[in-house]
Amino acid sequence: IGGHGVLRGYFLGSYSARKLGLRSTGNAGGNHNLIEADQVSATVLT
């Protein structure tokens, strides 16, 4: 999870959180349908 090019955290299920010594975010099945607004138009990318 981040913004402006800065990583602020992770989406973690209980297994991954335990392995990393962090708290679970409740994303046991992984993150799905995560959409973030972009500042670059699609025409610039092609």
N, C-alpha and C positions, 0 to 999 in steps of 0.2 A: 504494500500500500504506500503510495507516495504522491508527491506533487512537486511540480517545478523541477523535475530531475533529481529529487532527493528521496531516497528510500526511508520511509518512516516506520515500517513494520512489515509483518508477513501475515498471510492467511495460513493458519495452522490447524490441522486436526489434532486429536489427542495424542496419537502416536508420534507425529513429527514434533509436536510441542514438548513431549516428554523427552525425546532424544536430544533436543536442542536446549533443554532446561528453560523453556519459555512457557507462557500461558497459551492454552488453546483458544482459538477464535470461533470454534464451533463449525469449522469447515471440514468435517470428516470426509466427505466425498470429493473434496477439492472445490475450487471456485469455478462457478459456471455463470455464464451470462454477465460477466463483469464488463461494463462498458464505461469508458471515460471519454469525455469530450476532448476533441483534438483542436489544436490551434493552427494546424496546417491543412489546407484543402487537398482533396484527392488529386487534383490536376498538378499540383506541385510535386507529388510523389511519383508521377509517371513520366 
